[in-house]
């Protein structure tokens, strides 16, 4: 983010350093949309939160760490909102099992078990 954008957002905070009001954030975001080329008119502050969350997940953080950083009450909230972004563990499990089995020596005198029918 450019220095001017940072100044727009941070200058909206109250003098006491507490949280900014939703009105101040909205006003700052309107100014940011004018400064940043190509930023859609529908871009809002909450979009930054989603960007932050998806960046954490892409960086490989686990669900509990993402939950803590987003201050969700439970991991369920995090998974309900961002579960589709977490990598599919099935592929990782298959790869690890493939490596494990490939490293095992062949058994001498391997007996094939067959199901006996009727």
Backbone torsions as a table, in degrees:
resi	resn	phi	psi	omega
1	UNK	NA	137.8	-178.5
2	UNK	-69.5	162.6	-179.6
3	UNK	-60.5	-38.8	-178.7
4	UNK	-66.8	-36.7	177.5
5	UNK	-67.0	-42.8	179.3
6	UNK	-60.9	-42.8	-179.6
7	UNK	-63.8	-38.4	179.2
8	UNK	-61.9	-45.5	-176.6
9	UNK	-72.0	-46.7	-175.6
10	UNK	-73.9	-26.6	-179.3
11	UNK	-73.8	-9.0	179.0
12	UNK	-82.0	-12.1	-179.4
13	UNK	-69.9	146.9	178.7
14	UNK	-64.8	157.4	-177.2
15	UNK	-58.1	-30.4	-178.8
16	UNK	-74.0	-8.1	178.3
17	UNK	84.0	6.0	178.1
18	UNK	-79.0	-173.6	-179.9
19	UNK	-65.6	144.4	178.0
20	UNK	-76.8	152.1	177.6
21	UNK	-72.9	158.0	178.1
22	UNK	-61.7	-33.5	178.3
23	UNK	-64.4	-43.2	179.8
24	UNK	-65.7	-38.9	178.4
25	UNK	-65.9	-44.8	179.4
26	UNK	-60.3	-44.0	179.5
27	UNK	-62.9	-42.5	178.5
28	UNK	-64.2	-39.7	179.7
29	UNK	-66.2	-35.1	176.0
30	UNK	-62.6	-39.7	177.6
31	UNK	-67.7	-40.0	179.0
32	UNK	-62.6	-41.7	179.1
33	UNK	-60.3	-30.3	177.5
34	UNK	-76.4	-30.9	-176.4
35	UNK	-81.4	-41.8	-174.1
36	UNK	-87.2	115.6	-179.7
37	UNK	-65.5	138.0	176.0
38	UNK	81.7	-1.8	178.7
39	UNK	-74.4	123.5	-176.1
40	UNK	-64.8	151.9	179.2
41	UNK	-62.6	-23.2	-178.7
42	UNK	-84.2	-4.1	-178.6
43	UNK	-67.2	126.7	-178.9
44	UNK	-126.8	169.1	-177.7
45	UNK	-56.8	-39.2	-177.7
46	UNK	-62.4	-25.3	176.0
47	UNK	-62.3	-31.7	176.7
48	UNK	-65.4	-35.5	177.9
49	UNK	-65.0	-43.9	177.8
50	UNK	-64.5	-39.5	177.4
51	UNK	-61.7	-44.7	178.8
52	UNK	-59.7	-48.2	-178.7
53	UNK	-61.8	-46.6	-178.7
54	UNK	-66.4	-32.2	176.4
55	UNK	-67.3	-39.5	177.4
56	UNK	-62.2	-44.5	-178.9
57	UNK	-65.7	-43.6	179.1
58	UNK	-62.8	-31.6	178.6
59	UNK	-75.0	-7.3	175.1
60	UNK	97.4	11.2	177.7
61	UNK	-68.9	144.7	-179.8
62	UNK	-79.2	167.0	-173.1
63	UNK	-61.6	-36.1	-179.5
64	UNK	-67.7	-36.9	179.2
65	UNK	-70.5	-41.8	177.5
66	UNK	-62.2	-43.2	178.0
67	UNK	-55.8	-47.6	-178.0
68	UNK	-63.8	-43.3	-178.6
69	UNK	-68.4	-31.7	178.1
70	UNK	-87.1	-8.3	-178.7
71	UNK	60.9	38.1	172.8
72	UNK	-75.1	146.7	-179.6
73	UNK	-65.8	-31.3	-179.2
74	UNK	-147.0	160.0	176.2
75	UNK	-65.4	-25.5	178.1
76	UNK	-60.7	-41.4	177.9
77	UNK	-61.0	-44.8	179.4
78	UNK	-62.3	-46.7	-179.2
79	UNK	-67.7	-37.8	178.6
80	UNK	-63.1	-34.6	-177.3
81	UNK	-87.9	-41.7	-170.8
82	UNK	-120.1	8.6	-176.1
83	UNK	-55.5	-34.2	-178.7
84	UNK	-68.6	-14.3	-179.2
85	UNK	-90.7	-19.8	-179.7
86	UNK	-71.0	141.8	-177.9
87	UNK	-62.7	148.4	178.4
88	UNK	-72.7	117.6	-177.1
89	UNK	-73.7	-18.0	-179.3
90	UNK	-59.5	-42.9	179.9
91	UNK	-63.3	-41.7	179.7
92	UNK	-65.5	-41.0	179.3
93	UNK	-64.2	-45.6	178.8
94	UNK	-59.4	-42.4	-179.2
95	UNK	-64.8	-43.2	179.7
96	UNK	-66.2	-41.9	178.3
97	UNK	-65.4	-39.3	177.6
98	UNK	-60.7	-43.3	177.5
99	UNK	-64.5	-42.5	179.6
100	UNK	-61.3	-50.4	-177.2
101	UNK	-68.5	-33.1	179.2
102	UNK	-67.5	-28.1	-179.0
103	UNK	-82.7	-11.4	-178.3
104	UNK	-80.5	133.8	177.4
105	UNK	-68.8	150.3	177.6
106	UNK	-65.3	139.3	-179.9
107	UNK	-79.0	134.9	177.0
108	UNK	-73.4	137.6	176.0
109	UNK	63.5	37.6	-178.9
110	UNK	-58.3	128.1	179.0
111	UNK	-101.5	128.0	177.5
112	UNK	-86.6	124.4	178.5
113	UNK	-86.5	132.3	177.9
114	UNK	-123.4	143.1	177.6
115	UNK	-77.3	131.2	177.4
116	UNK	-87.6	133.3	179.1
117	UNK	-107.6	147.3	177.1
118	UNK	14.9	NA	NA
